[in-house]
Amino acid sequence: MKTIDKYLFQALDNYPFWLEGTIESLDYAFSYDDKNTMVLCLYGRIQADQLLNYEDAKSYFQQALAINIHALEVYPYYLKTLILNEDYDEAQKLIDFALTVKGINKSEIYIKKAILLEAQKEFKKALKEIKNAKLHSLQFNYESDISDVEKRIEGKIDLLKKKKKKVKKSKKDSKKKSK
C-alpha cells in the first residue's frame, strides 16, 4: 500500500466525525500527490458540507474532474453542491454528462436529478426520475435513499394539493358571505 493511501483512508475514516484529524490526514495525502481525485473530492466535501463554502467546493471538484473525468466519486458530491448553491443549469449539464460516464452509479445520478427537479419545484418530473433511479438501482443500500427522496417529494405534492383545496374552499366561503 502506498503512503498516500494510508493517509487517504485515515481521512475518510475520520470524516465527518473528527474534522481536525481529517484535515491533517488530507494534508499529508495531498503532499504526496496533489492530483489525487479522492483527496480533492474530500476537500470539496469539507468546504461544502462543513463550511458551506460552495464556490471553493466547486473549485476542488472541478480540479478533480480536470485531472480525471472518470473520477466517479466526485459526481454525486459535486451535484449536491451545485444544487445547494442553486446552480441549476450547471447541475443539469453535469447530470447529462455524468449519465454518459462508463461505470457511474446511474441510480445515484438519477436521484440527484430528482432532487434538482424538486429544488425547482418540478415535482411530477422529479417522480419520473425516481422511477429511473429505481430501474437503474443495482445496490441495496440505495433503495432507502430512493424511498426517502420519493416520500419527501410526494409529501410536497400533498402539501400543494391541500393548499389548493384550502384556496378553493376559502373562495367558496367568500362568495357565500358576499351574497
Backbone as ProteinMPNN parsed JSONL, in Angstrom:
{"seq_chain_A": "MKTIDKYLFQALDNYPFWLEGTIESLDYAFSYDDKNTMVLCLYGRIQADQLLNYEDAKSYFQQALAINIHALEVYPYYLKTLILNEDYDEAQKLIDFALTVKGINKSEIYIKKAILLEAQKEFKKALKEIKNAKLHSLQFNYESDISDVEKRIEGKIDLLKKKKKKVKKSKKDSKKKSK", "coords_chain_A": {"N_chain_A": [[0.849, -1.18, 0.0], [0.483, 2.211, -0.808], [1.862, 5.166, 0.719], [0.272, 7.434, 0.495], [-2.259, 6.315, 0.276], [-2.668, 5.303, 2.83], [-2.919, 7.674, 4.345], [-5.089, 8.803, 3.052], [-7.1, 6.905, 3.581], [-7.205, 7.208, 6.362], [-8.18, 9.823, 6.502], [-10.696, 9.535, 5.259], [-11.839, 7.751, 7.056], [-11.954, 9.308, 9.352], [-13.669, 11.376, 8.63], [-17.046, 12.447, 8.864], [-16.588, 12.908, 11.499], [-14.312, 13.611, 12.992], [-12.937, 16.334, 12.335], [-10.527, 17.775, 12.483], [-8.584, 15.748, 12.493], [-9.203, 14.667, 10.035], [-8.513, 16.734, 8.222], [-5.776, 16.959, 8.784], [-4.817, 14.423, 7.956], [-5.598, 14.541, 5.28], [-4.041, 16.674, 4.372], [-1.474, 15.558, 4.574], [-1.78, 13.464, 2.696], [-2.249, 14.977, 0.411], [0.201, 16.245, 0.165], [1.759, 14.171, -0.762], [0.58, 13.562, -3.196], [-0.715, 15.827, -5.165], [-2.597, 15.677, -7.091], [-4.486, 13.807, -6.661], [-7.619, 12.533, -7.034], [-9.48, 11.637, -5.155], [-8.613, 12.823, -2.796], [-8.896, 15.559, -3.451], [-11.654, 15.572, -3.838], [-12.603, 15.017, -1.245], [-11.662, 17.271, 0.102], [-13.306, 19.13, -1.202], [-15.818, 18.247, -0.326], [-15.638, 18.839, 2.404], [-15.471, 21.628, 2.307], [-18.022, 22.195, 1.216], [-19.956, 20.766, 2.849], [-19.269, 21.237, 5.556], [-18.251, 23.855, 5.855], [-19.858, 25.346, 4.284], [-19.066, 26.633, 2.018], [-19.544, 26.958, -0.975], [-18.497, 27.792, -3.446], [-15.692, 27.454, -3.227], [-15.729, 24.716, -2.811], [-16.769, 23.832, -5.261], [-14.605, 24.488, -6.865], [-12.623, 22.656, -6.003], [-13.876, 20.242, -6.788], [-14.01, 20.642, -9.546], [-11.289, 20.741, -10.169], [-10.581, 18.101, -9.604], [-12.092, 16.691, -11.529], [-10.966, 17.738, -13.816], [-8.493, 16.586, -13.757], [-9.129, 13.867, -13.88], [-11.648, 12.762, -15.684], [-13.117, 10.556, -15.255], [-13.38, 10.225, -12.556], [-15.261, 8.85, -10.56], [-16.179, 9.165, -7.968], [-16.53, 11.831, -7.514], [-18.753, 13.025, -8.794], [-21.454, 12.725, -7.481], [-21.166, 14.325, -5.151], [-20.367, 16.774, -6.158], [-22.622, 17.414, -7.671], [-24.534, 17.65, -5.621], [-23.521, 19.912, -4.316], [-23.747, 21.861, -6.359], [-26.532, 21.969, -6.603], [-27.307, 22.833, -4.022], [-26.127, 25.323, -4.1], [-27.684, 26.556, -5.874], [-27.1, 26.446, -8.576], [-28.486, 25.598, -11.005], [-28.63, 25.181, -13.844], [-26.001, 24.48, -14.445], [-25.821, 22.185, -12.898], [-27.661, 20.529, -14.215], [-26.376, 20.177, -16.681], [-24.094, 18.803, -15.818], [-25.271, 16.48, -14.819], [-26.357, 15.4, -17.183], [-23.979, 14.838, -18.538], [-22.705, 13.119, -16.697], [-24.294, 10.848, -16.762], [-23.396, 9.626, -19.015], [-20.956, 8.616, -18.424], [-18.949, 5.865, -18.203], [-19.44, 3.219, -15.951], [-20.426, 4.695, -13.839], [-22.597, 5.176, -11.033], [-25.62, 5.074, -12.004], [-28.127, 5.15, -10.824], [-27.739, 6.703, -8.529], [-27.145, 9.143, -9.727], [-29.558, 9.689, -11.03], [-31.13, 10.042, -8.775], [-30.02, 12.422, -7.826], [-30.799, 14.024, -9.94], [-33.562, 13.998, -9.587], [-33.678, 15.357, -7.157], [-32.688, 17.816, -7.962], [-34.78, 18.623, -9.677], [-36.795, 18.701, -7.78], [-35.888, 20.832, -6.208], [-36.384, 22.823, -7.991], [-39.042, 22.858, -7.944], [-40.424, 21.125, -9.599], [-42.175, 18.767, -9.273], [-43.616, 16.526, -10.317], [-42.065, 15.762, -12.513], [-39.791, 15.133, -11.105], [-40.574, 12.828, -9.75], [-40.676, 11.067, -11.896], [-37.98, 10.771, -12.412], [-37.239, 9.49, -10.119], [-38.346, 7.041, -10.612], [-36.671, 6.237, -12.72], [-34.311, 6.064, -11.24], [-34.901, 3.915, -9.582], [-35.142, 1.904, -11.507], [-32.534, 1.698, -12.391], [-31.149, 0.941, -10.185], [-28.773, -1.016, -8.57], [-27.78, -1.711, -6.207], [-28.42, -2.546, -2.896], [-28.252, -0.719, -0.745], [-28.951, 1.759, -1.767], [-31.649, 1.778, -2.066], [-33.117, 2.696, 0.183], [-32.399, 5.394, 0.199], [-33.528, 6.245, -2.202], [-36.244, 5.787, -1.63], [-36.606, 7.577, 0.507], [-36.241, 10.104, -0.727], [-38.297, 9.988, -2.586], [-40.593, 9.845, -0.893], [-40.388, 12.345, 0.356], [-40.774, 14.093, -1.811], [-43.345, 13.323, -2.651], [-44.703, 14.085, -0.356], [-44.477, 16.848, -0.543], [-45.982, 17.302, -2.837], [-48.491, 16.531, -1.864], [-48.81, 18.544, 0.07], [-49.113, 20.773, -1.595], [-51.519, 20.103, -2.864], [-53.32, 20.166, -0.702], [-53.143, 22.857, -0.088], [-54.227, 24.007, -2.383], [-56.856, 23.056, -2.156], [-57.682, 24.408, 0.161], [-57.589, 27.044, -0.736], [-59.561, 27.012, -2.734], [-61.77, 26.375, -1.151], [-61.86, 28.61, 0.576], [-62.445, 30.587, -1.274], [-65.01, 29.819, -2.086], [-66.343, 30.154, 0.353], [-66.078, 32.922, 0.701], [-67.6, 33.842, -1.434], [-70.144, 32.974, -0.677], [-70.555, 34.539, 1.597], [-70.649, 37.061, 0.518], [-73.041, 37.127, -0.755]], "CA_chain_A": [[0.0, 0.0, 0.0], [1.22, 3.465, -0.871], [1.7, 6.036, 1.886], [-0.875, 8.317, 0.277], [-3.477, 5.552, 0.561], [-2.8, 5.255, 4.284], [-3.446, 8.959, 4.811], [-6.428, 8.974, 2.477], [-8.012, 6.06, 4.368], [-7.379, 7.858, 7.661], [-9.052, 10.984, 6.305], [-12.05, 9.033, 5.014], [-12.313, 7.148, 8.296], [-12.217, 10.384, 10.311], [-14.704, 12.301, 8.173], [-17.076, 13.845, 9.309], [-16.64, 12.913, 12.956], [-13.143, 14.282, 13.562], [-12.51, 17.179, 11.218], [-9.107, 18.11, 12.615], [-7.854, 14.573, 12.023], [-9.465, 14.547, 8.599], [-7.7, 17.733, 7.525], [-4.372, 16.602, 8.946], [-4.541, 13.287, 7.068], [-5.727, 15.017, 3.897], [-2.863, 17.486, 4.054], [-0.377, 14.622, 4.319], [-2.056, 12.791, 1.424], [-2.085, 15.982, -0.639], [1.636, 16.497, -0.009], [2.307, 13.06, -1.542], [0.023, 13.605, -4.55], [-1.674, 16.939, -5.232], [-3.524, 15.429, -8.185], [-5.317, 12.665, -6.291], [-9.014, 12.986, -7.132], [-10.183, 11.341, -3.893], [-8.206, 13.865, -1.85], [-9.562, 16.796, -3.867], [-13.086, 15.4, -3.596], [-12.874, 15.158, 0.187], [-11.506, 18.704, 0.388], [-14.527, 19.767, -1.681], [-16.92, 17.887, 0.579], [-15.476, 19.605, 3.641], [-15.854, 23.011, 2.0], [-19.465, 22.275, 1.007], [-20.777, 20.247, 3.94], [-18.922, 21.756, 6.876], [-18.007, 25.297, 5.847], [-20.88, 25.943, 3.415], [-18.351, 27.461, 1.059], [-19.833, 26.212, -2.191], [-17.615, 28.179, -4.552], [-14.429, 26.747, -3.036], [-16.01, 23.292, -3.025], [-16.858, 23.636, -6.713], [-13.247, 24.553, -7.391], [-11.979, 21.354, -5.744], [-14.494, 19.219, -7.633], [-13.59, 20.909, -10.927], [-9.885, 20.309, -10.283], [-10.56, 16.633, -9.635], [-12.593, 16.222, -12.824], [-9.997, 18.139, -14.838], [-7.427, 15.583, -13.688], [-9.665, 12.587, -14.335], [-13.083, 12.885, -15.956], [-13.73, 9.309, -14.789], [-13.325, 10.179, -11.091], [-16.667, 8.59, -10.272], [-16.515, 9.583, -6.609], [-16.731, 13.282, -7.464], [-20.022, 13.475, -9.367], [-22.575, 12.941, -6.555], [-20.91, 15.443, -4.234], [-20.36, 17.987, -6.973], [-24.027, 17.707, -7.984], [-25.17, 18.145, -4.39], [-23.038, 21.277, -4.107], [-24.362, 22.732, -7.363], [-27.952, 22.132, -6.264], [-27.391, 23.683, -2.834], [-25.703, 26.668, -4.485], [-28.689, 26.987, -6.849], [-26.52, 26.47, -9.917], [-29.323, 24.555, -11.588], [-28.252, 24.879, -15.228], [-24.726, 23.772, -14.377], [-26.117, 20.849, -12.365], [-28.308, 19.747, -15.274], [-25.336, 19.809, -17.655], [-23.254, 17.776, -15.213], [-26.084, 15.252, -14.792], [-26.399, 14.868, -18.553], [-22.68, 14.251, -18.842], [-22.423, 12.017, -15.766], [-25.027, 9.658, -17.201], [-22.663, 9.008, -20.127], [-19.674, 8.126, -17.928], [-18.965, 4.417, -18.004], [-19.188, 2.741, -14.6], [-21.015, 5.554, -12.809], [-23.824, 4.669, -10.433], [-26.689, 5.853, -12.64], [-29.203, 5.32, -9.856], [-27.386, 7.847, -7.689], [-27.25, 10.353, -10.549], [-30.991, 9.954, -11.203], [-31.605, 10.607, -7.502], [-29.611, 13.834, -7.831], [-31.651, 14.715, -10.911], [-34.854, 14.182, -8.92], [-33.5, 16.414, -6.157], [-32.594, 19.064, -8.726], [-36.147, 18.976, -10.098], [-37.502, 19.055, -6.549], [-35.457, 22.19, -5.849], [-37.011, 23.717, -8.965], [-40.478, 22.657, -7.735], [-40.941, 20.306, -10.702], [-42.342, 17.551, -8.505], [-44.048, 15.392, -11.166], [-40.874, 15.339, -13.26], [-38.881, 14.524, -10.131], [-41.029, 11.457, -9.509], [-40.268, 10.256, -13.054], [-36.558, 10.468, -12.236], [-37.192, 8.476, -9.057], [-38.614, 5.777, -11.307], [-35.408, 5.892, -13.391], [-33.348, 5.655, -10.204], [-35.266, 2.551, -9.179], [-34.847, 0.988, -12.613], [-31.082, 1.565, -12.535], [-30.555, 0.582, -8.901], [-28.157, -2.334, -8.524], [-27.25, -1.906, -4.867], [-29.472, -2.495, -1.883], [-28.162, 0.443, 0.147], [-29.541, 2.95, -2.394], [-33.109, 1.676, -2.03], [-33.679, 3.565, 1.22], [-32.204, 6.774, -0.266], [-34.547, 6.486, -3.224], [-37.537, 5.865, -0.942], [-36.653, 8.822, 1.292], [-36.452, 11.227, -1.647], [-39.653, 9.82, -3.14], [-41.559, 10.233, 0.143], [-40.306, 13.795, 0.556], [-41.399, 14.745, -2.968], [-44.784, 13.063, -2.561], [-45.205, 14.933, 0.723], [-44.599, 18.219, -1.063], [-47.139, 17.293, -3.746], [-49.675, 16.528, -0.989], [-48.935, 19.885, 0.645], [-49.662, 21.665, -2.622], [-52.928, 19.737, -3.067], [-54.059, 20.681, 0.447], [-53.151, 24.314, -0.211], [-55.201, 24.326, -3.43], [-58.188, 22.806, -1.608], [-57.977, 25.495, 1.091], [-57.835, 28.248, -1.533], [-60.883, 26.839, -3.353], [-62.771, 26.436, -0.081], [-61.967, 29.99, 1.056], [-63.113, 31.343, -2.336], [-66.43, 29.477, -1.981], [-66.843, 30.791, 1.57], [-66.177, 34.379, 0.491], [-68.744, 34.059, -2.343], [-71.369, 32.805, 0.112], [-70.667, 35.685, 2.507], [-70.943, 38.267, -0.243], [-74.458, 37.05, -1.201]], "C_chain_A": [[0.891, 1.237, 0.0], [0.935, 4.303, 0.372], [0.495, 6.945, 1.717], [-2.174, 7.606, 0.606], [-3.733, 5.489, 2.067], [-3.432, 6.542, 4.796], [-4.849, 9.228, 4.264], [-7.445, 8.148, 3.253], [-8.247, 6.654, 5.75], [-8.344, 9.029, 7.545], [-10.504, 10.535, 6.1], [-12.662, 8.436, 6.276], [-12.69, 8.217, 9.319], [-13.416, 11.251, 9.93], [-16.084, 11.707, 8.37], [-16.944, 13.996, 10.825], [-15.47, 13.617, 13.626], [-12.499, 15.095, 12.452], [-11.031, 17.534, 11.292], [-8.239, 16.952, 12.102], [-8.017, 14.358, 10.53], [-8.55, 15.476, 7.813], [-6.22, 17.378, 7.606], [-3.991, 15.456, 7.999], [-4.626, 13.696, 5.595], [-4.507, 15.834, 3.483], [-1.644, 16.61, 3.779], [-0.563, 13.936, 2.964], [-1.813, 13.738, 0.257], [-0.606, 16.269, -0.899], [2.308, 15.372, -0.807], [1.83, 13.099, -2.986], [-1.059, 14.668, -4.613], [-2.656, 16.795, -6.392], [-4.409, 14.204, -7.912], [-6.778, 13.123, -6.216], [-9.808, 12.708, -5.858], [-9.861, 12.408, -2.843], [-8.921, 15.171, -2.188], [-11.065, 16.731, -3.6], [-13.411, 15.59, -2.116], [-12.652, 16.596, 0.653], [-12.776, 19.462, -0.04], [-15.711, 19.488, -0.774], [-16.841, 18.683, 1.879], [-15.899, 21.054, 3.417], [-17.373, 23.146, 1.892], [-20.25, 21.919, 2.265], [-20.516, 20.916, 5.283], [-18.824, 23.28, 6.906], [-19.023, 26.076, 5.009], [-20.276, 26.922, 2.42], [-18.421, 26.755, -0.297], [-18.904, 26.558, -3.351], [-16.253, 27.491, -4.436], [-14.607, 25.248, -3.274], [-16.072, 22.988, -4.52], [-15.473, 23.629, -7.341], [-12.507, 23.231, -7.187], [-12.548, 20.264, -6.652], [-14.074, 19.393, -9.094], [-12.144, 20.485, -11.151], [-9.812, 18.791, -10.423], [-11.017, 16.11, -10.994], [-11.679, 16.636, -13.974], [-8.835, 17.141, -14.894], [-7.898, 14.251, -14.255], [-11.175, 12.689, -14.467], [-13.845, 11.648, -15.479], [-13.589, 9.14, -13.277], [-14.766, 10.072, -10.58], [-17.11, 9.098, -8.905], [-16.908, 11.056, -6.527], [-18.165, 13.69, -7.822], [-21.156, 13.676, -8.354], [-22.381, 14.151, -5.635], [-20.896, 16.779, -4.969], [-21.796, 18.392, -7.303], [-24.76, 18.259, -6.765], [-24.796, 19.599, -4.146], [-23.679, 22.245, -5.091], [-25.827, 23.0, -7.046], [-28.106, 23.047, -5.052], [-27.03, 25.13, -3.14], [-26.642, 27.285, -5.53], [-28.099, 27.229, -8.232], [-27.211, 25.383, -10.755], [-28.939, 24.195, -13.017], [-26.949, 24.08, -15.275], [-24.93, 22.339, -13.878], [-26.742, 19.967, -13.44], [-27.289, 19.295, -16.324], [-24.44, 18.7, -17.105], [-23.994, 16.441, -15.128], [-26.092, 14.603, -16.165], [-25.078, 14.203, -18.919], [-22.418, 13.014, -17.981], [-23.114, 10.728, -16.206], [-24.358, 8.964, -18.378], [-21.343, 8.374, -19.679], [-19.799, 6.634, -17.594], [-18.626, 4.078, -16.552], [-19.824, 3.568, -13.502], [-22.289, 4.902, -12.278], [-24.983, 5.531, -10.944], [-27.859, 6.099, -11.687], [-28.958, 6.556, -8.991], [-27.506, 9.16, -8.459], [-28.721, 10.701, -10.799], [-31.615, 10.495, -9.915], [-31.257, 12.09, -7.442], [-30.461, 14.637, -8.814], [-33.035, 14.971, -10.319], [-34.776, 15.311, -7.895], [-33.372, 17.779, -6.834], [-33.987, 19.533, -9.145], [-37.005, 19.363, -8.892], [-37.158, 20.485, -6.139], [-36.091, 23.232, -6.765], [-38.536, 23.627, -8.918], [-41.162, 21.983, -8.93], [-41.183, 18.899, -10.16], [-42.75, 16.338, -9.352], [-42.862, 14.856, -11.974], [-39.884, 14.639, -12.329], [-39.272, 13.078, -9.85], [-40.688, 10.534, -10.676], [-38.804, 9.866, -12.935], [-36.341, 9.468, -11.103], [-37.424, 7.1, -9.678], [-37.357, 5.312, -12.044], [-34.361, 5.411, -12.392], [-33.627, 4.226, -9.761], [-34.902, 1.54, -10.261], [-33.346, 0.729, -12.763], [-30.381, 1.127, -11.247], [-30.05, -0.855, -8.922], [-27.634, -2.661, -7.128], [-28.347, -1.674, -3.847], [-29.443, -1.21, -1.066], [-28.731, 1.723, -0.473], [-31.062, 2.937, -2.353], [-33.718, 2.615, -0.993], [-33.509, 5.036, 0.843], [-33.284, 7.142, -1.276], [-35.905, 6.666, -2.564], [-37.68, 7.159, -0.15], [-36.935, 10.028, 0.402], [-37.867, 11.171, -2.219], [-40.717, 10.261, -2.138], [-41.567, 11.741, 0.353], [-41.006, 14.538, -0.579], [-42.915, 14.538, -2.942], [-45.424, 13.898, -1.459], [-45.385, 16.373, 0.276], [-45.772, 18.334, -2.042], [-48.43, 17.326, -2.931], [-49.893, 17.891, -0.344], [-49.559, 20.858, -0.352], [-51.135, 21.376, -2.885], [-53.791, 20.286, -1.941], [-54.193, 22.191, 0.358], [-54.182, 24.735, -1.25], [-56.628, 24.119, -2.931], [-58.603, 23.924, -0.663], [-58.321, 26.774, 0.337], [-59.215, 28.169, -2.171], [-61.98, 26.983, -2.318], [-62.951, 27.868, 0.408], [-62.637, 30.887, 0.008], [-64.614, 31.088, -2.294], [-67.051, 30.16, -0.764], [-67.011, 32.296, 1.383], [-67.318, 34.712, -0.457], [-70.048, 33.95, -1.579], [-71.604, 34.008, 1.005], [-71.069, 36.938, 1.758], [-72.389, 38.266, -0.743], [-75.365, 37.463, -0.138]], "O_chain_A": [[1.901, 1.305, 0.7], [-0.115, 4.16, 0.998], [-0.228, 7.203, 2.679], [-3.093, 8.213, 1.155], [-4.872, 5.606, 2.519], [-4.373, 6.504, 5.589], [-5.688, 9.815, 4.947], [-8.536, 8.634, 3.553], [-9.367, 6.611, 6.259], [-9.222, 9.206, 8.39], [-11.424, 11.093, 6.698], [-13.855, 8.596, 6.534], [-13.649, 8.042, 10.072], [-14.098, 11.793, 10.799], [-16.275, 10.531, 8.058], [-17.162, 15.079, 11.368], [-15.623, 14.165, 14.718], [-11.631, 14.61, 11.727], [-10.356, 17.589, 10.264], [-7.277, 17.168, 11.364], [-7.09, 13.923, 9.846], [-7.894, 15.058, 6.859], [-5.496, 17.482, 6.616], [-2.963, 15.518, 7.324], [-3.826, 13.253, 4.77], [-4.007, 15.692, 2.368], [-0.872, 16.884, 2.861], [0.379, 13.838, 2.178], [-1.24, 13.349, -0.761], [-0.205, 16.506, -2.038], [3.324, 15.606, -1.461], [2.565, 12.722, -3.898], [-2.185, 14.445, -4.17], [-3.456, 17.695, -6.644], [-5.003, 13.642, -8.832], [-7.12, 14.0, -5.422], [-10.715, 13.468, -5.519], [-10.74, 12.838, -2.094], [-9.489, 15.815, -1.306], [-11.671, 17.719, -3.184], [-14.391, 16.253, -1.776], [-13.385, 17.084, 1.513], [-13.254, 20.334, 0.685], [-16.51, 20.38, -0.486], [-17.86, 19.146, 2.393], [-16.602, 21.636, 4.243], [-17.95, 24.1, 2.415], [-21.112, 22.684, 2.697], [-21.445, 21.136, 6.06], [-19.259, 23.918, 7.865], [-19.045, 27.306, 5.026], [-20.903, 27.91, 2.035], [-17.492, 26.057, -0.706], [-18.567, 25.687, -4.153], [-15.718, 27.002, -5.431], [-13.745, 24.595, -3.862], [-15.497, 22.004, -4.985], [-15.206, 22.845, -8.252], [-11.839, 22.745, -8.099], [-11.803, 19.462, -7.216], [-13.816, 18.414, -9.794], [-11.81, 19.935, -12.2], [-9.073, 18.268, -11.257], [-10.408, 15.195, -11.547], [-11.625, 15.953, -14.997], [-8.271, 16.891, -15.959], [-7.179, 13.588, -15.004], [-11.893, 12.7, -13.467], [-15.065, 11.685, -15.319], [-13.671, 8.019, -12.774], [-15.395, 11.068, -10.222], [-18.281, 9.423, -8.709], [-17.553, 11.474, -5.565], [-18.721, 14.604, -7.212], [-21.779, 14.738, -8.372], [-23.321, 14.903, -5.377], [-21.363, 17.79, -4.445], [-22.147, 19.569, -7.226], [-25.518, 19.223, -6.873], [-25.649, 20.419, -3.809], [-24.107, 23.331, -4.702], [-26.307, 24.123, -7.2], [-28.95, 23.943, -5.059], [-27.558, 26.054, -2.52], [-26.413, 28.398, -6.004], [-28.549, 28.11, -8.965], [-26.596, 24.393, -11.151], [-28.923, 23.015, -13.368], [-26.816, 23.13, -16.046], [-24.298, 21.404, -14.368], [-26.393, 18.792, -13.564], [-27.342, 18.159, -16.795], [-24.071, 17.774, -17.828], [-23.397, 15.386, -15.345], [-25.861, 13.401, -16.294], [-25.059, 13.136, -19.534], [-21.963, 11.986, -18.483], [-22.566, 9.638, -16.036], [-24.711, 7.832, -18.708], [-20.689, 7.68, -20.457], [-20.649, 6.222, -16.805], [-17.651, 4.584, -15.996], [-19.769, 3.178, -12.336], [-22.969, 4.167, -12.995], [-25.283, 6.584, -10.381], [-28.502, 7.146, -11.747], [-29.867, 7.351, -8.755], [-27.924, 10.174, -7.9], [-29.09, 11.875, -10.781], [-32.529, 11.318, -9.967], [-32.086, 12.915, -7.057], [-30.801, 15.791, -8.552], [-33.613, 16.038, -10.525], [-35.696, 16.121, -7.78], [-33.889, 18.777, -6.331], [-34.328, 20.705, -8.983], [-37.847, 20.257, -8.987], [-38.041, 21.257, -5.765], [-36.308, 24.376, -6.366], [-39.233, 24.231, -9.734], [-42.328, 22.246, -9.224], [-40.488, 17.955, -10.534], [-42.263, 15.233, -9.113], [-42.683, 13.645, -12.099], [-39.224, 13.675, -12.719], [-38.411, 12.207, -9.727], [-40.438, 9.346, -10.471], [-38.423, 8.758, -13.313], [-35.383, 8.695, -11.12], [-36.775, 6.122, -9.308], [-37.013, 4.131, -11.999], [-33.617, 4.468, -12.664], [-32.707, 3.427, -9.586], [-34.413, 0.451, -9.962], [-32.941, -0.342, -13.213], [-29.161, 0.963, -11.225], [-30.788, -1.785, -9.246], [-27.111, -3.75, -6.892], [-29.108, -0.71, -3.941], [-30.495, -0.667, -0.728], [-28.97, 2.688, 0.252], [-31.698, 3.966, -2.578], [-34.729, 3.263, -1.264], [-34.387, 5.848, 1.136], [-33.876, 8.219, -1.205], [-36.64, 7.595, -2.9], [-38.75, 7.768, -0.138], [-37.766, 10.873, 0.736], [-38.545, 12.193, -2.32], [-41.647, 10.979, -2.504], [-42.628, 12.346, 0.508], [-41.741, 15.496, -0.341], [-43.676, 15.474, -3.184], [-46.553, 14.365, -1.605], [-46.34, 17.039, 0.676], [-46.469, 19.348, -2.066], [-49.358, 18.063, -3.265], [-51.03, 18.346, -0.224], [-50.422, 21.661, 0.003], [-51.917, 22.3, -3.106], [-54.874, 20.814, -2.191], [-55.241, 22.744, 0.691], [-54.924, 25.695, -1.042], [-57.515, 24.913, -3.245], [-59.759, 24.348, -0.681], [-59.235, 27.502, 0.724], [-59.961, 29.147, -2.154], [-62.997, 27.631, -2.565], [-64.082, 28.301, 0.632], [-63.323, 31.845, 0.365], [-65.407, 32.017, -2.446], [-68.162, 30.684, -0.846], [-67.986, 32.876, 1.86], [-67.948, 35.759, -0.309], [-70.965, 34.742, -1.799], [-72.742, 34.453, 1.154], [-71.762, 37.793, 2.31], [-72.905, 39.319, -1.118], [-76.581, 37.463, -0.329]]}, "name": "protein", "num_of_chains": 1, "seq": "MKTIDKYLFQALDNYPFWLEGTIESLDYAFSYDDKNTMVLCLYGRIQADQLLNYEDAKSYFQQALAINIHALEVYPYYLKTLILNEDYDEAQKLIDFALTVKGINKSEIYIKKAILLEAQKEFKKALKEIKNAKLHSLQFNYESDISDVEKRIEGKIDLLKKKKKKVKKSKKDSKKKSK"}
